[in-house]
Amino acid sequence: MFGFGGGRAPVHLWFALVVLVALSGMVWVAMSHWREGAALLGGAFLLAAVLRVMVPPERVGLLAIRSRWVDVVLYGALGLVIVAVAVTIKGGPLST
């Protein structure tokens, strides 16, 4: 069906999935839940990194900016930093 290497999935499906996760994070931030929203935004970058590794270059669409490994390192590092900041800041609904 819609496997990572299959020819049926539209080229920009993976980019649309990442944008959907990022938009949901922005909506969450706009609803005054900034820590969860920031974690979702970081998750969108981590999802982009995973998809950039798994999807073949001819099917990756707008997720491809530089070479595959530069994209993976930058998406992954930015995603980890955003999630780490969102989780480690004191106070707010995510703290225990």
N, CA, C and O of each residue as an XYZ file, in Angstrom:
384
protein
N       0.820     -1.198      0.000
C       0.000      0.000      0.000
C       0.860      1.257      0.000
O       1.448      1.615     -1.020
N       0.931      1.927      1.157
C       1.679      3.174      1.266
C       2.993      2.952      1.987
O       3.297      3.659      2.948
N       3.768      1.995      1.548
C       5.065      1.722      2.158
C       6.043      2.854      1.895
O       5.786      3.718      1.056
N       7.141      2.855      2.593
C       8.123      3.930      2.447
C       8.716      3.960      1.048
O       9.018      5.038      0.538
N       8.888      2.828      0.426
C       9.494      2.809     -0.892
C       8.480      2.639     -2.013
O       8.853      2.624     -3.186
N       7.198      2.511     -1.666
C       6.172      2.252     -2.670
C       5.947      3.426     -3.598
O       6.198      4.576     -3.239
N       5.472      3.126     -4.793
C       5.226      4.147     -5.784
C       3.864      4.792     -5.658
O       3.586      5.752     -6.377
N       3.007      4.313     -4.785
C       1.661      4.849     -4.671
C       1.577      6.125     -3.854
O       0.741      6.982     -4.139
N       2.416      6.269     -2.855
C       2.350      7.451     -1.990
C       2.819      8.678     -2.766
O       3.857      8.644     -3.427
N       2.049      9.760     -2.681
C       2.487     10.993     -3.351
C       3.844     11.453     -2.811
O       4.191     11.189     -1.660
N       4.593     12.134     -3.652
C       5.950     12.540     -3.285
C       5.939     13.418     -2.032
O       6.823     13.296     -1.185
N       4.964     14.283     -1.911
C       4.958     15.236     -0.796
C       4.143     14.766      0.408
O       3.876     15.552      1.317
N       3.747     13.497      0.422
C       2.994     12.962      1.555
C       3.793     13.065      2.849
O       3.246     13.440      3.886
N       5.072     12.737      2.798
C       5.909     12.726      4.008
C       6.109     14.140      4.538
O       6.083     14.366      5.748
N       6.309     15.090      3.630
C       6.428     16.490      4.050
C       5.120     16.965      4.678
O       5.137     17.668      5.689
N       4.002     16.591      4.094
C       2.698     16.983      4.635
C       2.493     16.400      6.028
O       1.904     17.052      6.890
N       2.968     15.188      6.255
C       2.855     14.576      7.581
C       3.662     15.359      8.620
O       3.184     15.606      9.727
N       4.875     15.744      8.258
C       5.717     16.533      9.166
C       5.077     17.893      9.430
O       5.068     18.360     10.569
N       4.544     18.531      8.394
C       3.887     19.832      8.557
C       2.655     19.704      9.439
O       2.381     20.596     10.242
N       1.910     18.620      9.308
C       0.731     18.403     10.153
C       1.117     18.313     11.630
O       0.453     18.901     12.483
N       2.178     17.586     11.927
C       2.641     17.485     13.321
C       3.114     18.856     13.822
O       2.817     19.238     14.954
N       3.846     19.591     12.984
C       4.332     20.917     13.384
C       3.166     21.883     13.591
O       3.176     22.656     14.548
N       2.176     21.853     12.726
C       1.015     22.739     12.883
C       0.235     22.406     14.146
O      -0.256     23.303     14.831
N       0.119     21.123     14.455
C      -0.572     20.764     15.692
C       0.206     21.277     16.905
O      -0.394     21.682     17.900
N       1.530     21.262     16.825
C       2.337     21.838     17.907
C       2.127     23.336     18.031
O       2.049     23.861     19.142
N       2.034     24.027     16.909
C       1.803     25.480     16.946
C       0.418     25.809     17.496
O       0.252     26.782     18.233
N      -0.572     24.998     17.137
C      -1.918     25.205     17.697
C      -1.883     24.990     19.200
O      -2.498     25.741     19.957
N      -1.168     23.974     19.625
C      -1.065     23.687     21.063
C      -0.387     24.849     21.794
O      -0.803     25.219     22.891
N       0.650     25.421     21.192
C       1.318     26.593     21.780
C       0.342     27.757     21.846
O       0.297     28.463     22.853
N      -0.438     27.971     20.796
C      -1.403     29.071     20.765
C      -2.493     28.908     21.821
O      -3.107     29.890     22.239
N      -2.734     27.676     22.250
C      -3.725     27.419     23.289
C      -3.102     27.489     24.686
O      -3.675     26.980     25.650
N      -1.945     28.112     24.791
C      -1.237     28.328     26.060
C      -0.688     27.047     26.683
O      -0.530     26.972     27.902
N      -0.403     26.062     25.876
C       0.266     24.844     26.337
C       1.616     24.777     25.632
O       1.866     23.883     24.824
N       2.482     25.739     25.951
C       3.703     25.925     25.172
C       4.686     24.775     25.309
O       5.409     24.475     24.359
N       4.734     24.127     26.458
C       5.695     23.033     26.612
C       5.315     21.825     25.770
O       6.168     21.237     25.105
N       4.038     21.451     25.794
C       3.600     20.333     24.967
C       3.718     20.683     23.487
O       4.111     19.844     22.677
N       3.381     21.918     23.137
C       3.503     22.357     21.753
C       4.944     22.352     21.275
O       5.232     21.947     20.148
N       5.846     22.802     22.134
C       7.267     22.775     21.774
C       7.750     21.341     21.616
O       8.545     21.046     20.723
N       7.279     20.454     22.472
C       7.651     19.042     22.331
C       7.128     18.469     21.008
O       7.811     17.671     20.366
N       5.936     18.868     20.606
C       5.409     18.424     19.309
C       6.226     18.987     18.157
O       6.482     18.286     17.179
N       6.635     20.239     18.263
C       7.472     20.827     17.216
C       8.807     20.090     17.118
O       9.278     19.800     16.018
N       9.410     19.791     18.251
C      10.636     19.000     18.240
C      10.394     17.613     17.679
O      11.235     17.069     16.963
N       9.238     17.039     18.004
C       8.875     15.741     17.457
C       8.721     15.773     15.940
O       9.021     14.791     15.261
N       8.254     16.905     15.408
C       8.135     17.050     13.954
C       9.516     16.992     13.301
O       9.682     16.369     12.253
N      10.502     17.637     13.917
C      11.864     17.571     13.372
C      12.428     16.159     13.482
O      13.103     15.690     12.565
N      12.160     15.480     14.588
C      12.632     14.102     14.730
C      11.957     13.180     13.713
O      12.593     12.281     13.165
N      10.665     13.409     13.465
C       9.959     12.648     12.445
C      10.575     12.902     11.067
O      10.740     11.976     10.273
N      10.909     14.155     10.795
C      11.547     14.490      9.519
C      12.882     13.761      9.376
O      13.216     13.285      8.291
N      13.641     13.672     10.462
C      14.928     12.968     10.413
C      14.727     11.486     10.115
O      15.443     10.912      9.295
N      13.760     10.872     10.775
C      13.489      9.451     10.554
C      13.011      9.206      9.124
O      13.455      8.267      8.463
N      12.107     10.053      8.659
C      11.611      9.888      7.294
C      12.709     10.121      6.267
O      12.742      9.461      5.228
N      13.608     11.061      6.556
C      14.705     11.346      5.619
C      15.626     10.138      5.479
O      16.206      9.923      4.414
N      15.765      9.352      6.540
C      16.577      8.140      6.480
C      15.836      7.031      5.733
O      16.440      6.312      4.936
N      14.539      6.887      5.983
C      13.802      5.724      5.508
C      13.247      5.860      4.091
O      13.133      4.862      3.380
N      12.903      7.062      3.675
C      12.265      7.247      2.374
C      13.343      7.384      1.300
O      14.313      8.117      1.494
N      13.189      6.696      0.182
C      14.185      6.798     -0.889
C      14.306      8.230     -1.418
O      13.326      8.974     -1.406
N      15.485      8.619     -1.878
C      15.715     10.005     -2.317
C      14.739     10.489     -3.392
O      14.386     11.669     -3.414
N      14.305      9.609     -4.272
C      13.394     10.053     -5.331
C      11.970     10.253     -4.836
O      11.142     10.799     -5.566
N      11.659      9.823     -3.603
C      10.310      9.951     -3.047
C      10.245     10.892     -1.852
O       9.173     11.056     -1.269
N      11.356     11.515     -1.469
C      11.391     12.285     -0.224
C      10.775     13.675     -0.376
O      10.357     14.264      0.621
N      10.709     14.201     -1.561
C      10.055     15.485     -1.795
C      10.736     16.646     -1.100
O      11.958     16.782     -1.152
N       9.942     17.483     -0.448
C      10.435     18.720      0.148
C      11.222     18.517      1.448
O      11.749     19.486      1.994
N      11.312     17.299      1.948
C      12.148     17.049      3.128
C      13.633     17.119      2.792
O      14.463     17.303      3.682
N      13.968     16.975      1.528
C      15.366     17.010      1.094
C      15.794     18.457      0.906
O      15.254     19.168      0.059
N      16.763     18.886      1.696
C      17.314     20.234      1.563
C      18.768     20.141      1.114
O      19.161     20.742      0.114
N      19.552     19.388      1.858
C      20.964     19.151      1.527
C      21.126     17.664      1.248
O      20.181     17.001      0.821
N      22.304     17.151      1.483
C      22.496     15.711      1.324
C      21.728     14.987      2.428
O      21.359     15.587      3.438
N      21.492     13.697      2.224
C      20.680     12.928      3.166
C      21.232     13.026      4.594
O      20.477     13.288      5.530
N      22.532     12.820      4.764
C      23.076     12.764      6.125
C      23.148     14.136      6.779
O      23.013     14.241      7.998
N      23.357     15.173      6.006
C      23.318     16.529      6.581
C      21.904     16.825      7.070
O      21.725     17.364      8.162
N      20.906     16.478      6.269
C      19.521     16.675      6.689
C      19.204     15.885      7.955
O      18.584     16.415      8.877
N      19.619     14.633      8.006
C      19.324     13.783      9.166
C      19.962     14.350     10.425
O      19.317     14.427     11.470
N      21.225     14.747     10.329
C      21.929     15.285     11.497
C      21.283     16.590     11.960
O      21.068     16.782     13.156
N      20.974     17.480     11.030
C      20.410     18.771     11.416
C      18.974     18.648     11.924
O      18.631     19.240     12.947
N      18.138     17.892     11.228
C      16.767     17.667     11.715
C      16.789     17.002     13.086
O      16.070     17.418     13.994
N      17.609     15.975     13.233
C      17.670     15.253     14.500
C      18.201     16.096     15.641
O      17.649     16.071     16.741
N      19.272     16.847     15.390
C      19.843     17.685     16.449
C      18.870     18.770     16.871
O      18.682     19.003     18.065
N      18.248     19.438     15.907
C      17.295     20.490     16.251
C      16.093     19.916     16.995
O      15.616     20.513     17.960
N      15.601     18.760     16.551
C      14.486     18.127     17.240
C      14.832     17.746     18.664
O      14.037     17.970     19.577
N      16.021     17.168     18.869
C      16.434     16.790     20.227
C      16.603     18.005     21.132
O      16.223     17.960     22.302
N      17.167     19.087     20.605
C      17.350     20.296     21.413
C      16.003     20.883     21.815
O      15.816     21.264     22.971
N      15.067     20.961     20.881
C      13.755     21.534     21.191
C      13.029     20.677     22.221
O      12.457     21.210     23.172
N      13.043     19.362     22.046
C      12.382     18.481     23.007
C      13.068     18.566     24.367
O      12.389     18.605     25.393
N      14.395     18.597     24.396
C      15.118     18.679     25.664
C      14.796     19.971     26.398
O      14.596     19.953     27.613
N      14.741     21.075     25.698
C      14.400     22.352     26.333
C      12.968     22.315     26.853
O      12.700     22.760     27.969
N      12.052     21.787     26.052
C      10.650     21.733     26.478
C      10.455     20.853     27.712
O       9.609     21.144     28.558
N      11.219     19.804     27.812
C      11.042     18.866     28.924
C      11.778     19.317     30.177
O      11.317     19.037     31.284
N      12.899     20.001     30.041
C      13.734     20.298     31.211
C      13.463     21.640     31.865
O      13.939     21.867     32.978
N      12.730     22.534     31.238
C      12.443     23.818     31.867
C      11.527     23.586     33.060
O      10.547     22.848     32.960
N      11.842     24.212     34.182
C      11.081     24.023     35.417
C       9.716     24.692     35.321
O       9.552     25.728     34.675
N       8.738     24.068     35.984
C       7.387     24.621     36.014
C       6.581     24.205     34.808
O       7.125     23.693     33.829
N       5.310     24.420     34.878
C       4.442     24.101     33.754
C       3.847     22.715     33.875
O       4.182     21.975     34.800
N       2.972     22.352     32.959
C       2.220     21.111     33.073
C       3.023     19.819     32.907
O       2.572     18.765     33.355
N       4.193     19.871     32.280
C       4.965     18.636     32.107
C       5.833     18.289     33.310
O       6.349     17.174     33.397
N       5.999     19.221     34.229
C       6.871     18.938     35.379
C       6.131     18.051     36.380
O       4.904     18.077     36.477
N       6.915     17.269     37.117
C       6.305     16.360     38.080
C       6.418     16.887     39.482
O       5.954     16.244     40.423
